[in-house]
């Protein structure tokens, strides 16, 4: 080993386990691993997982969602494209590829990692990046740049621990991107591709990502990091280096990028600082697959592709310790049960603390938990950093609070504003005595095309009904009025309602004749029963769903006759030949429902829908199981 690498190698020893689990008996060499990728892609295109030799308990994931092998992309994938960049690691028994496939004829970028255990596939991790222009660029390239495919003479190689350590510096440098950092780990001729688009050393002006800055892409890798421009990436976590191709001196990495939405300006690159693009007004998490080719101990080539997942999402293949996001107890607890006034007061405290960006004054129970859109994150993260305004019950036109004394639960439904992005927030708190033990937030934000990419979730298909904040108006007053007498709300009514959505029939659902519903702030003339039977807005949203699961009642307010509920609704992307191909992809709706009940029948429905990766499951549903 070259002497100049000695110190770095010693410092790197702690990360070698991330990429170097020794394969079991019958080691699969490069030819074997590359053949495994071909076998896999052929089986995928044929929709025949049975062609694969898999280990018992195989784990299969798409965009960080664990699924049964044979579901999801296995139902719709078409033929692989010409471009195929394979990374082989015989020592760890793992192989990865960046390639393209089609979904109902539309080409997308497809990343797959396979892990062998005793010559059987034990892990399949995939990333689908629905960037058709990017996939087209890859197909135009046809193959990776030659330098990626060259075997490096053994005397010029650095060991796998150092390969990982040098790659890890890239992520440490990008996280909050200190412009005064040491970025000498870049080769002077370093180039980076993002979805097959060169984003370094460009001779012609080209805006970078969601920004309008045209100077950044003209710089080299090191010079870019020296600007501090990518400091809006606030955390890069769960860094994994599963495939280390020592022969070609390449590392295939999988990481999770968090953008917590609190960075509001981009540093000067072209002479003037600029506001952060609207896309980063809210917290975002990106799942990134990235390959690095080193020359000596420097990063020489970088190839990356990514997709968006819910903020705070963890990879099911992350082996490190989970971050403890539960809170310590704060404040004093009063004696006696928490009545409606107590519940309303605790809810009010949370609604005031969020836009104040300060949870320190809340009376939290030991181990208090917070989730946002189904992901456990720390109290103080997410909305706590971005919310500028939250509509208040009794003051604002679209805001209401609810309570269920029997379960010690209070809930809120109303509007949020995060740096100019409007959302509908459903919030649930559960008490332990007079303290808060759980806070669950689900925020359906307005998403729209606009300057610099707008606020659309990356790579998601269009919804049949998109939420437009201008249409929201006032909350129907029936949700604010109390019933003549408090009446328990039967669970059977909600079961029948969710079953009706899943089966596309109102036959067993009790609706009042005048029942009206809105979905994503759009109201149709058809009534609730007619929409469930296939007419109007609800029909277009739910026409092709196959399953309604993880059904949960967040609050059942018997005094007001209101249920706030949520469920995960799956769309497999098949059996919808009348839809454009862009909408015929697997996905899951996180469906929020605010339901008014009169005399045992449903009289109003206010629904909000948020698109999620196929198979998405809330942490609360997992706890319930």
N, C-alpha and C positions, 0 to 999 in steps of 0.2 A: 504494500500500500504506500502510495506517495506520502512523504512526510507531512506535506502541507494539509493533508486531510485528517491527520491523526487526532487533533483536538476536537474537530467537529464530529469525528466518528465516535469518540468517547462520549460526547454530549448527546449523541443521537441514540445511544443504546436503549434508552427508555421507550422509544417508539417502534422498535423493530417488531414487537409482537403484533402491531397493527397490520402487518402485511406478511407474516412469515410463519403461519401454522404449517408444519410439515405434512405433506400429503401422506395418506396411508399407503399400505402395500400396493404394488402394481402402479408405480408412478406414471402419470400421463405426461408425455413430453410435448414439445411445441406442436408437432404435427398432429398428435392425438387431440390436444386442446383446440386447435384451429378446426379440426374435423368435427369436434363436439359442437362448436358454434354453427357450422353448416347444417349438422343434423337438427339442431334446435330450430333454426330459422325455417328449415324445410317442414318440420312438424308443425310449427306455428302457422305457416301459410296454408297448410293442409287442414288445420283445425283438429289435429290428432295428437294430443299430448301422450297417448299411449305408445307412440313411437320412441319416447324417451325412456331410458333406464334410470329410474329415480329411487332414492333411498326412502325407507319408511320415515314418515313425519316430515317430508319435504316441505320447505317453506317457499312460497311464491308470492311476490309482491309487485304491484304496479303503482308507480308514483307514491311510494311509501305506504300503500294500503295492502295488508295481507289478504289474499284471496285464495279460494280453492283453485288448484291447478286445473286449467281447462275453461275457466270463466274469464270475463273481461275481454282482453285483447284476443284471446284464443277464439272468440266467437266471430270476430270481424276482420282479422288481419289478412292482408293480401300478400303478394309476392315481395320478397326482399329486392332492394335496388342494387345498382352496380357498386356503389360506394360501400366498402366494408373495411373498417380499421380495427384490427384484432390485437389484443394485448394478452400475452400468455405468461403464466407464472407456474412452471412445473413444481417449484418448491412448495407453494401453498396449495397447489391443486385447483387454481382458479384461473378463469379466462373471462375477458370482457370484450365487447365489440361496440363500436359506434357505427350505425348503418342507417338505412331507411327501409320503411315498409309502406304499404298502402292500407288505408281504412276506407272501405267502400269506394275505392278508386282514387282517393286523395292521399298523396304521399306525405309522410310525416317522418321526423327523425326518431329513431328507435335505438335505445341503449340497453344492453343486456349484460349481466354478470352471472356466471355459473360457478358453483363450487362443487367439487367432487369429494365424496367420502367413500373410500373403498370402491372407487371406480363407478359410483352411482351419484347422480346429481342430488345434492342435499339442499342447495339454495339456488333460487332463481330470483334475481333482483332486476327489475326493468324500469326504465324511464321512457315515457312517451312524450315527446315535445312536438306539439301540433303547430309547427311552423312550416307551412308548405313552401314559402319562398326559400327558407333555409334548407329544406330537404331538396329542393330543385338545385340549389347551389352545390350541394354535395353530389348530386347526380351529374352535374356538369363537370365537377372535379374528376369524378370517376374512381379515383384512388387517392390514398394519402400521399403527401409529399415524400419523395424517395428517402429522405433522411430518417424518417420514422421506421422504415423497413430494413435499414442496414444493421447487420450484426457488428457490434463494436468489438475490436480485438480485446481479448482478456486483459492484456497489459494496460489498456486504456480505460478499463471499467472501474467504477467506484462501487463499494459494497452496498447491499440493499438498505442497510440502516442509514447510510449517508444519503442515498437516493431519496428516502422518505423524509429525512431531516431537512434537506434542501427544499423539497417540495413544500413541506410544512411552513417554511419561511414565507412562502408566497401568501398563504392564508393569514399568517400573523401580520404581515405587512399590509394586506388589504383591509383587515378589520380595523375600522376607524381611521385607517390610512394617515398616519402621521407623516407630513411632508418632510420632516427632518430625520426620518428613519434611514437605516442602512439597507440599501437595496442592491448591494453589490452581488447578490446571488443571481442576478439576471446576466445572461450573456449579452455582450454589446450588440449582437445581431439577432436578439430575441424577437420573435413574432408570435402573435396570438390570433387564433380564429375563434369566433363565437357564432355558432350555427353556420359554419362554413363561410362566414363573412370576416375578412381581415379587419382587425380593429386597432392595428398598430402600424406605424411607418407609412401611412397613406400619403400619396403625393397630391391627391385631389381632396378638396374639402368634403367631409361627410360627418353629419351629426352622430354623436355617440349615444346609443341606447335611447332612453327617454329624454335625454337632455337636448338642448339646441346648440351645444358647444361643438364647434367644428375644428378646434385646434387639437383637442385631446387625441383624436385618432391619428394625427400626423406625427405623434411622438413615439419613441421606442418604449419598451416595457419599463425600463428603469425610470426614464424621464416621466412617464405617466404616474408612477407611484410617488415620485418626488413632488407632484402637484398637490397631493392630498385630495384629489378630485373624487375618489371613490370612498370617501369617509362616511357616506350615507349607509354603507354596510356596517351596521353596529355590532354584529357578532357573527363569527363563523364557527359553528360548533359541530360536534359529532363528526370530526374529521377522520375519515377512514382511508386507508391505502391498501385495499385488498389485493390488487394485482401489481406486482413489481416485476417488470420484464427486464431482468438483469442483462440478458444477452443484447437487447437493443437499448439499454439504459433509459427506460421509460417507466413512468409511474402512472397508473390509472387510479384516480382519487374520487371519492364520493363525499360530499359535504353538504351542510345545511347553512344557508345564508339568511340571517335575520336583518331586517331593516325596521327599526322600531318606530319610525315616523317622527322622531324628535329632531332630526337634523334638517334644518329649514333652508340652508343656502349651500350652493356649490362654490368651492374656492375658485379664485381667478385662474384661468388657464389662458384665455385669449384676451386678457386685459381687463375684464369686468367680471365681478361675481354675479351669479344669477340665482333666482329662486329655485328651490327644489322642484322638480317636475310634479304635477298633480298625482301621478301614480304613487308617489311616496308620501302622500298626505296621511295615509293610514298604515298601520303595521303590516308588513309583508314578510313571508318566508319563501325562499326559493330552494328547491332541491337541485343541486348541481353535480353533474358528472364531468370530470375534467382530466385530460391526459397531459403529461409533461414529458418532453424529451430533453435530456440533459446532455450537454457537451462538457466534458470534464465534470466539474462540480457546479456548473452554471445552468440555469433554466434557459434553454435554447429555442424550443418550440412549445406552444400551448394550444390545446384544442379543447374547447368546452361547449357544453350545451346544458340548458337548464329548463325547469318548468316550475310553476308556482304551486305550493301546497298551503293549507291553512296555517296562519301564523302560530308559531310555537310547535309545529308538528315535529315529532321525532321519528327517526327511521326505525323500523322493526328489527333492523340488523345492527343497531348500535349496541356494542357489547360493554361499554363503559358504565360507570355508575350513573343512575338517573339524578338529575339535579333536584334537590329538595326544594320545592316551591311552596310548601306549607308555611303558615305564619305562626309566630309566637303569640302567646296570649297578651292582650293589651287591655287596659282599662279595668274598671271594677264592675262586677255583676250584681244586680239588685236581686232581692229575694222575690219568690212568687213567680207565677206563670207570666209569659209575655202576651198581654192582651192585644187587641187590634190597635189601640193607640201606641203601644210599645212597638209593634211590628211596623206601623206607619212611620214612627220616629226613626227606627233603625234604617229603613229603606231610604228615608229622606237624607240621612247622614251619608249613605253611600252615594246617592245622586249628587250631593253637594261636593263630596270628596273627589269624585272622578274628574270633573272639569277644573278643580283646584289643584289636581296632580299631587294630591297629598292624602295618603291613607293612614297617616300616623295617629290621627285622632279617633279612629274607629275602634269600637269595643270588640275586639276579635277574640274568639275562643282559641285555645291551644290547638295548633294544627289546622287552623282555618285554611280552606282551599278556595282557589279562584280558577275559573276556566273562561276562555273566550272562544266562541264558535266551536266548542267541543274539545279544546286543547287546554291542558293544565299549564298555566303560566303563573308567575309570581304576582301577588297583589302589588300593584304599582307599575306593572308592565302593560303593554298593549294600550287599550283605551285610556288607561290611567295617564298615559303620556301624551295622547293625541286629542282627547275630547276637549273641545273649547266651549261647547254649550250642550246642555241636556234639558229638554223640555220638562217642565215641572207640573205635576198634577195640580189642578185647581187654578193654574195660572196660564198655561199654554193650551192651545186648541187641540193639539194632538198629543195627549199625555194622560195616562191613567194609572192608578195603583190598585192592587188587589191583595187580599189576605186570606189565609186558611189557618184559623186558630188551632185546629186539631193536629196539624202537622208542624206548626210553628214556622210557617212559610209566608213570606211577602213577595210581591212581584210588581214589576213595572212594565209598561208598554208605552213607548213614545219616541221622539226624535232626538237624534244626536247630530252634532256638527263637529267634524274633525278637519281642521285646517281648510274648511270650505267644502268638504265632502259630506253630504247628508246621508244619514242612515236611520233605519227603524230598529230600535233597541228593545229586546225582550230581556229583562233582568230578573233573576230569582235569588232571594236570600233565604237561608234556612238558619234558624236560631238554635243556640244551645243555652237554655236559660234566657238571660237578657243580653247574650253576646252572639256575634255572627260566626257561624261555623262553616257556611258555604256561600259562595257568590258565583252565580253562573250568568254569563253575559252572552247573548247571541245578537249580533249586529248585522243586519242586511243593508249593505251600503249601496247607494246609487253607483252604477257603473256605466260609463259612456265613452264613446270614441271622442277624441278631442286633440288639441295641440300636444305634440310630443307623446303620443300614445294614449292620451286620456287616462281614465281610471279603471280600464277593464282588467280583470284578473287575467294574467298571462295564460294564453293557450286554451282558455275555456271556450266551449261552443256557445253560440247565442241562445238565449232563452226564448221560448215562444212569447213570453210577456216579460219585458224588462221593466224594472222599477225606475220610474221617473219622479224625482222629488217634487216637481212642479204640480204633479197630480194628486199629492197626498191629501191636501185639504184638512178638514177637521175630523177627529175621531167620532164615529157614530155615537150620538149621545146615549143609545141603549146600553153601551158598555159602562156608562157612568152611573146609571140609575140602579137603585136597589129594588129587588123583587118585593112583593107584598109581604112575603114571609120567607125566612131562610129555609131552604129545602136542600137536603143532601143531593149531590149530583152523582147519579149512578155511573159506575165505571162501564157498565154494559153499553151505555149510550156512546161513549167515546170509542169503545171497541167496535161497535157497529159502524161508526163514522169512518174510522181508519180502514175497516174491512171494505166499506163501500167504495172508497177511493181506489183501493187495490183491485177490486173486482169490476170497477167501472159501472156500478149500479147503485141506485138509491133504494132498492127494494126493501131493505131491512133497516133503513135509517129514518129516524123520526125528525122530519123537517116540518116547520109550520108552513102553511100555504104561501105566506108572504115572505118567507126567508130570502134574504139577499146576501150576496157575498162579493168580496173584492179579493183580487190576487195581485200582489205587487202594485197596489193602489189603482188597479183597473177594474171597473165594474161593468158587468154585462147586463142586458135586460133579462136574460134567462135567470130563473130562480135557482136556488141551491140544488134541488132535486134534479132539475133539468141539466144543470152543468155536470153534476156527478154522472148523469146518464149519457153524457157525450156532447153537450151543447155549450158553446160560449168559451169564456176565458179559461175556466178551470179545466175544461175538456182539452184545450190545446196544451195546457201545462202537463196534464196527467194522462193524456191519451195513450202513451206508449210505456207507462211504468209497468214494472213486473212484480214489485214487492214493496210493501210498507212495513218497515221494521224499526227496532229500537224506539218504540212508541213510549212516550213519557208525558205524564201530566205534570207541568211545572207548578201550577197552582189551581185549586178548585175553590172559588170564592162562592160559598152557598148563599151569602147575603145578597150578592149582586147577580148571582146566577151566571157566572162567567168562568170559563175554563181557558187557561193558557197552556198550550201543549206543543210538543215538537216530535217529529219523526224523521227517519231517514227513508227516502223513497228512491228506489233503484230503477234505472233505465239501462238496459243491456245494450242498446244501440242496434238491435236486430228487430226485424218484423215491422219496419217503418219505411217501406220503400217509397212512400209518397213524400217523404221529407227530403230536404237538401242534404247532401253528404256531410256538410259541416255540422249538422245537428244529430247525425246518426252515429254518435260515439258513446261508449259507456260513460255513465255519470251517475251521481247521486245528488238528489235534492235534499238539503236540510230545510224542512218545511215547518215553519212556525204558524200556528193557528190560534187566533183569539176568537172564542166561540161564546155566543150568548144563548142561554137556555131559558125558555119560558114554558112553564107547565110541562116539563119533561121533554120538550121538543126544541130543536135548534132553530133559532130565529135569525141570527146574524153570524157571518163568518168574515173575519178580516185575516187574510193569509199573506204571508211573506215567504219568498223562496230564495234560497241561496245555493248556487251550484258548488258541488264538492267533487273531488276525485271519486271514481267508482269504488264502492265498497266502504266508504268513509263511515267511521263509527265514533261517537262521542265518548269521552272518558267516563261520563256519568252512566252511559249504558253499560260500559265495561264493568264499572263498580257494581251496578245492579245485578249483573250476571254472577 
